[in-house]
Amino acid sequence: MANGMSGAGGLGVQPILILPEGAIRQTGREAQKANINAAIAISDAVKTTLGPRGMDKMLVDSVGDITITNDGATILKEMEIQHPAAKMMVEIAKSQEEEVGDGTTTAVVYAGEMLRRASDLMDQGIHPTTIIKGFRLAKDKAIELLNNLSEKVTIDDEEILIKIAETSMTGKGIEAAKSKLAKVVVDAIKSVAKEENGKIIIDTDDIKIEKKEGEKIEDTELVKGIVIDKEVMHGAMPKVVKNAKIALIESSLEVHKTETDAKIQITSPDQLQAFIDQEAKMLKEMVEYIKKASANVVFCQKGIDDLAAHYLAKAGIMAVRRVKKSDMEKLAKATGANIISEVKEISEQDLGEAGLVEERKVGGEKMIFVKECKNPKSVTILVRGGTEHVVDEAKRGIEDGVLGIASALEYGGVVYGGGSIEVELARGIREYSEKVGGKEQLAINAFADALETIPRILAESAGKDAIEMLVNMKSEHEKGKKWIGVNVFKGELQDMKELGVVEPTKVKLQAISSATEVAEMILRIDDTIIAGKLEKSGGKGEGPSGGYEGGEY
């Protein structure tokens, strides 16, 4: 029964085939084992990148582009994963990255370890639904404990916010400059944060992160305004404008073609000249509207005619064309300008203000800096670094820092890292498991074991005996020292609160919730049907030796 099902018994009865030829079907324990092993393989792939002493991965894509990183989400995004259960693990990292920015590796490790322990319980004859029930109870308890352990944080706690950013950046290959970068990130967050109904709201899109190779990572700067990767369009235009009055124009500064097909017949040179003069007059009028509104800088989303640029230059107005829509919106937030659709509608009230607009050469390329805005609700972090790979990794670290602080402020709480929170949660979950009893107790304890993998990995990356360190940590926690964790740099146990290893509560909440949900989903699958016709050159997918079965994750 290659396709899994046949007709009624008896001689001469034709088997009923319900799946196409070449389809692969796995059922029962075989399907569960295959899915669990695929998920564990993904978890093991990123496990070693955890923590400040985590190792990096070099990823080379199909066109030869190299990425060197230890960011879980980036690694899984770049890996060309085939197995469907493994793809579900990638989804955890993706949602963790989008939701809170940090803790992607942690979330994937949690899920992998839950499944590893669930597989052991299944080998002992415990049904997956019992394990799922235990995991759910453990997750609810973990969230309750997390909320109780969480310590309040506000936007005025600058020291804690800097430590959150530093913790997010630790191990990202930008160690030397992390205190400088953390300060930049906190200043950026403070500029764009808004308070609504007593809650801090941060739209991380308001922080533009622009990268340019050259200089050192320490030269990364916060621009209280916007940096645009464009140049002034005409050589005669000013390159520096102080006390800028900025016009943001959505439409083009060009003579529009007619909507319908029109034919203009010109029979004499005078008519041709009149036609050219009329076009010039229309362009001159557009520039007059801008001059009348007393604008001295123009950002245009579409094109600017060369003749219009000539008139703007004569009027001493700086102009930049083909600015991205997203940059136009950020400019509006930073300068307080209104984006205008029709040039003739422009008035002085629509203009934005900036202390300085200048064209600067950065890393061999010209960029426009709109600086010294009065109350910018959109800012730019200009990331520098010696090489492309260094700048890319620095940018990833800064993005994690921004999202980490944003999620800490939005939730309003923090916990401490170094594996201390995991050991404390595991302790509380084990106490709770005794009240539950039954077979579920085994699953709840397995959940606690899965959480304790984090301090274990940290101890290993410090080159220490993981089991010994974990036992010592547990005994310290039993004495009520709830923030004792692994100081990876010294390879010893230390109070993480004193050390300043701060993590947003929301990162842990999201990691535990999404990891449990994916583990549950994978445990529920007892039948995998992979459609036929997956043949590629080399015969992948033509049976159990194809891409999914062969372990090419």
NORQUIDA-V708321 format. One record per pair of residues at least 12 apart in sequence whose ideal C-beta (glycine too) atoms are under 10 Angstrom apart, sorted by the first residue. I is the first residue (numbers start at 1). J is the second residue. Records with the same first field share a line. If there is no record, write none. Layout:
I->J  J
//
This chain:
1->15  16  17  25
2->15  17  19  21  22  23  24  25  543
3->15  16  17  18  19  20  21  22  23  24  25  529  532
4->17  18  19  23  24  25  26  27  527  529
5->17  18  19  25
6->18
18->529
19->529  530  531  532
20->531  532  533
21->532  533
22->530  531  532  533  534  535  541  542  543  546
23->529  530  531  532  533  534  541  543
24->528  529  530  531  532  534  541  542  543  544  546  548  549
25->527  528  529  530
26->525  526  527  528  529  530  544  548  549
27->526  527  528  529
28->526  527
29->119  122  123  128  526
30->526  527  528
31->85  525  526  527  528  529
32->85  115  118  119  122  128  522  523  524  525  526  527  528
33->119  122  123
34->83  84  85  525  528  544  548  549  551
35->83  84  85  86  88  115  119  521  522  523  524  525  526  528
36->85  112  114  115  116  118  119  122  519  522  523  525
37->83  85  86  115  116  119  551  553
38->81  82  83  84  85  86  87  88  89  115  522  548  549  551  553
39->83  85  86  87  88  89  92  108  111  112  114  115  116  119  518  519  522  523  553
40->85  86  89  111  112  113  115  116  119
41->81  83  85  86  89  112  551  553
42->72  75  76  79  81  83  85  86  87  88  89  90  92  93  108  109  111  112  553
43->86  89  92  105  107  108  109  110  111  112  113  114  115  116  453  515
44->108  109  112  116  553
45->57  72  75  76  79  81  86  89  108  112  553
46->70  71  72  73  75  76  79  89  93  104  105  106  107  108  109  112
47->72  105  108  109  112  113  453  454  456  457  460  461
48->70  105  457  460  461
49->69  70  71  72  74  75  104  105  108  109  171  457  461
50->70  72  105  106  108  109  171  419  453  454  456  457  458  460  461  488
51->70  105  106  170  171  417  418  419  454  455  457  458  459  460  461  462  486  488
52->70  167  169  170  171  172  175  178  417  418  458  461  462  487  488  489  501
53->170  171  457  458  460  461  462  463  486  488  489  491
54->70  71  72  105  170  171  172  457  458  461  488
55->70  171  461
56->68  69  70  71  75  171  172  173  393
57->69  70  71  72  74  75  78  79
58->389
59->74  75  76  77  78  79  80
60->78
61->78  79  80
62->80
65->78
66->78  388  389
67->389  392  393  396
68->173  389  390  392  393
69->172  173  389  392  393  396  397
70->105  171  172  173  393  396
71->93  97  102  104  105  171  172  173  393  396  397  399  400
72->90  92  93  96  97  102  103  104  105  106  107  108  109
73->90  92  93  94  95  96  97  98  101  102  103  104  105  107  108  396  400
74->93  97  104  392  393  396
75->90  93  104  105  108
76->89  90  91  92  93  94  97  104  105  108
77->90  93  94  97  104
79->553
80->552  553
81->552  553
82->534  540  541  546  547  548  550  551  552  553
83->528  530  547  548  549  550  551  552  553
84->522  525  528  530  548
85->115  518  521  522  525  528  548  553
86->548  551  552  553
87->553
88->111  517  518  519  521  522  525
89->107  108  111  112  115  515  518  519  522  553
90->108
91->514  517  518  521
92->104  107  108  110  111  112  510  511  513  514  515  517  518  519
93->105  106  107  108  111  514
94->514
95->107  510  513  514  517  518
96->108  507  510  511  513  514  515
97->399  400  403
98->403  510
99->403  407  506  507  509  510  511  513  514
100->168  400  403  404  406  407  408  410  411  504  505  506  507  508  509  510  511
101->168  204  396  399  400  401  402  403  404  405  406  407  504  506  507  510
102->164  167  168  169  399  400  401  403  404  405  407  408  503  504  506  507  510  511
103->168  400  403  404  407  417  503  504  506  507  508  509  510  511  512  514
104->400  507  511
105->171  454  457  511
106->417  422  451  453  454  457  503  507  508  510  511  512  515
107->507  508  510  511  512  513  514  515  516  518
108->511  514  515  518
109->450  451  453  454  456  457  511  515
110->422  447  450  451  453  454  508  511  512  513  514  515  516  518  519
111->450  511  512  514  515  516  517  518  519  520  521  522
112->450  453  515  518  519
113->446  447  449  450  451  452  453  454  456  457  515  519
114->131  135  138  139  443  446  447  449  450  451  453  512  515  516  518  519  520  522  523
115->131  450  515  518  519  520  522  523
116->446  449  450  453  519
117->131  135  442  443  445  446  447  448  449  450  453  519
118->131  132  134  135  443  446  447  450  519  520  522  523
119->131  446  523
120->442  446  449
121->134  439  442  443  445  446
122->523
124->439  442
125->439
126->439  440  442  443  446
127->439  523
128->443  520  522  523  524  525  526
129->520  523  524
130->438  439  440  442  443
131->439  440  442  443  444  446  447  519  520  523
132->440  443  516  519  520  521  523  524
133->436  438  439  440  443  444  520
134->433  436  438  439  440  441  442  443  444  445  446  447
135->440  443  444  446  447  450  515  516  517  519  520  523
136->440  443  444  447  516  517  520
137->429  432  433  436  440  441  443  444  447
138->425  426  429  430  432  433  436  440  443  444  445  446  447  448  450  451  512  516
139->429  444  447  512  513  515  516  517  519  520
140->432  516
141->425  428  429  431  432  433  435  436  444  447  448
142->421  422  425  426  428  429  432  444  447  448  451  508  509  512  513  516
143->425  505  508  509  512  513  516
144->428  432
145->421  424  425  426  427  428  429  431  432
146->413  415  421  424  425  428  505  506  508  509  512
147->411  413  505  509
148->428
149->413  414  415  416  420  421  424  425  428  482  483  505  508
150->408  411  412  413  414  415  421  504  505  506  508  509
151->412  413  414  415  416  483  497  502  505
152->412  413  414  505
153->200  405  408  409  411  412  413  414  502  504  505
154->200  408  409  412
155->186  189  190  193  195  200  202  405  408  409  412
156->190
157->408  409  414  502
158->183  186  187  190
159->186  500  502
160->186  405  408  414  500  502
161->182  183  185  186  187  189  190  401  404  405  408  409  414  502
162->178  179  181  182  183  185  186  187  401  405  500  502
163->179  182  186  414  416  417  499  500  501  502  503
164->182  185  186  189  401  404  405  406  407  408  409  414  500  501  502  503  504  507
165->178  179  181  182  183  184  185  186  188  189  397  398  400  401  402  404  405  408  502
166->178  179  181  182  183  185  401  404  500  501  502
167->182  400  401  404  414  416  417  418  496  499  500  501  502  503  504  507
168->182  185  397  398  399  400  401  402  403  404  405  408  502  503  504  507
169->181  182  185  393  394  396  397  398  399  400  401  404
170->397  400  417  488  489  501
171->397  461  488
172->393  394  395  396  397  398  400  401
173->217  385  389  390  392  393  394  396  397
174->217  218  220  383  385  390  393  394  395  396  397  398  401
175->217  397  489
176->216  217  218
177->216  217  218  219  220  384  385  394  397
178->217  394  397  401
179->218
180->217  218  219  220  221
181->217  218  220  222  381  383  394  397  398  401
182->397  398  401  404  405
183->222
184->220  221  222  379  381  382  383  398  401  402
185->207  209  220  222  381  397  398  399  400  401  402  403  404  405  406
186->222  401  402  405
187->222  224  379  381
188->202  204  206  207  208  209  222  223  224  376  378  379  380  381  398  401  402  405
189->202  204  206  207  379  401  402  404  405  406  408  409
190->202  379  405  409
191->206  207  222  224  225  334  373  375  376  377  378  379
192->204  205  206  207  333  334  376  377  378  379  402  406
193->206  377  405  406  409  410
194->206  377
199->409  410  411  412
200->406  408  409  410  411  412
201->406  409  410
202->402  403  405  406  407  408  409  410
203->333  377  378  406
204->399  402  403  405  406  407
205->326  329  330  333  378
206->329  330  333  334  376  377  378  379  380
207->222  330  378  379  380  381  398  399  402  403  406
208->223  225  226  227  228  326  327  330  334  378  379  380  381  382
209->227  380  381  382  383  394  395  396  398  399  402
210->223  226  227  228  229  362  367  380  381  382  383  395
211->229  363  381  382  383  384  385  388  390  391  392  394  395  398
212->227  229  362  363  364  365  367  382  383  384  385  391
213->362  363  364  365  383  384  385  386  387  388  389  390  391  392
214->361  362  363  364  365  384  385  386  387  391
215->362  363  382  384  385  386  391
216->384  385  386  390
217->383  384  385  386  390  391  393  394  397  398
218->384  385
219->382  383  384  385
220->381  382  383  384  385  391  394  395  398
221->369  380  381  382  383  384
222->379  380  381  382
223->334  369  370  371  372  373  376  379  380  381  382
224->334  354  355  370  371  372  373  374  375  376  378  379  380
225->330  331  334  335  354  355  356  357  369  370  371  372  373  374  376  378  379  380
226->299  323  327  328  330  331  332  333  334  335  354  357  368  369  370  371  373  376  378  379  380
227->327  330  360  362  367  368  369  370  371  379  380  381  382
228->299  320  323  324  327  328  330  331  357  359  367  368  369  370  380
229->323  324  327  362  365  366  367  368
230->299  320  321  322  323  324  327  359  365  366  367  368
231->320  321  359  360  361  365  366  367  368
232->297  309  313  318  319  320  321  357  358  359  366  368
233->298  300  303  304  306  308  309  312  313  318  319  320  321  322
234->304  306  308  309  310  311  312  313  314  317  318  319  321
235->309  313
236->309  310  312  313  314  316
237->297  298  309  310  312  313  314  315  316  317  318  319  320  359
238->296  297  313  316  317  318  357  358  359
239->318  357  358  359  360  366  368
240->318  356  357  358  359  360  369
241->296  297  316  317  318  354  355  356  357  358  359  370
242->296  354  355  356  357  358  372
243->296  353  354  355  356  357  372
244->295  296  297  318  335  351  352  353  354  355  356  357  358  370  371  372  373
245->293  294  295  296  297  298  317  335  337  348  351  352  353  354  357
246->295  296  297  298  299  318  331  332  334  335  336  337  350  351  352  353  354  357  370  373
247->289  290  293  294  295  296  297  298  299  300  317  319  337  338  339  340  343  346  348  350  351  352
248->295  297  298  299  300  301  323  327  328  329  331  332  335  337  338  339  340  346  350  351  352
249->286  289  290  295  298  299  300  301  302  304  319  321  323  328  339  340  341  342  343  345  346  350
250->300  301  302  325  328  339  340  341  342  343
251->286  300  301  302  303  340  341  342  343
252->286  300  301  302  303  304  305  308  321  322  343
253->283  286  287  290  298  300  302  303  304  305  307  308  309  311  312  319  321  343
254->279  282  283  286  300  302  303  304  305  306  307  308  321
255->278  279  280  281  282  283  286  305  307  308
256->282
276->307
279->305  307
280->305  307  308  310  311
282->305  307  308
283->304  305  306  307  308  309  310  311  312
284->307  308  310  311  314
285->311  343  344
286->304  305  308  311  312  342  343  344  346
287->304  307  308  309  310  311  312  313  314  315  317  319  343
288->311  315  343  344
289->340  342  343  344  345  346  347
290->308  311  312  315  317  319  340  343  346  351
291->311  312  315  316  317
292->346  347  348
293->340  343  345  346  347  348  349  350  351
294->347  348  351
295->312  315  317  318  319  337  346  348  350  351  352
296->312  315  316  317  318  351  357
297->317  318  319  320  331  335  337  351  352  354  357  368  370
298->312  317  318  319  320  321  323  343  346
299->318  319  320  321  322  323  327  328  331  332  335  337  339  352  357  368  370
300->312  319  320  321  322  323  328  343
301->321  322  323  324  325  327  328  339  341
302->321  322  323
303->321  322
304->319  320  321  322
305->321
308->321  343
309->321
318->357  358  359  368
320->357  359  368  370
323->368
325->339
327->368  370  378  380
329->378
330->370  376  377  378  379  380
331->352  354  368  370  373  378
332->352  377  378
333->352  373  376  377  378  379
334->352  353  354  370  371  373  374  375  376  377  378  379  380
335->351  352  353  354  357  370  373  374  375  376  377  378
336->350  351  352  353  354  373  374  375  376  377
337->349  350  351  352  353  354
338->350  351  352
339->352
352->370  373  374
353->372  373  374  375
354->369  370  371  372  373  374  376
355->370  371  372  373  374
356->369  370  371  372  373
357->369  370  371  372
358->370  371
362->382  384
363->382  384  385  391
367->380  382
369->382
381->394  395  398  399  401  402
383->395  396  397  398  399
400->507
403->504  506  507
404->502  503  504  506  507
405->504
406->504  506
407->503  504  505  506  507  509  510
408->502  503  504  505  506  507
409->504  506
410->504  506
411->504  505  506  507  509  510
412->504  505  506
413->504  505  506  509
414->497  502  503  504  505  506  507  508
415->482  483  496  497  501  502  503  504  505  506  507  508  509
416->482  483  484  485  495  496  497  498  499  500  501  502  503
417->454  455  458  483  485  486  496  499  500  501  502  503  507  508
418->454  455  458  473  483  484  485  486  487  488  493  494  495  496  497  499  501  503
419->451  452  453  454  455  456  457  458  459  469  470  473  484  485  486  488  493  496  501
420->454  455  473  476  477  481  482  483  484  485  486  493  494  495  496  497  499  501  503
421->451  454  455  482  483  485  496  501  503  505  508
422->448  450  451  452  453  454  455  456  458  473  485  508  512
423->448  451  452  454  455  470  473  474  476  477  478  482  483  484  485  486
424->451  473  474  477  481  482  483  484  485
425->447  448  451  452  508  512
426->445  447  448  449  450  451  452  453  454  455  470  474  477
427->448  451  452  474  477  478  482
428->448  477  482
429->444  445  447  448  449  451
430->444  445  447  448  449  474
431->448
432->444  448
433->445  446  447  448
447->512  515  516  519
450->512  515  516  519
451->508  511  512  515
452->466  470  473  474
453->466  470
454->485  486  511
455->469  470  473  474  484  485  486  493
456->469  470  473  486
457->486  488
458->470  485  486  487  488  491
459->472  473  486  488  491  493
460->486  488
461->486  488  491
462->486  487  488  489  490  491  492
463->488  491
464->486  488  491  492  493
466->486
469->486  491  492  493
470->486
472->484  492  493
473->485  486  493
476->493  495
481->493  495
482->495  496  497
483->495  496  497  498  499  501
484->496  497
485->497  499  501
486->501
487->499  501
488->501
528->548
530->544  546  547  548  549
534->546  547  548
540->552
//
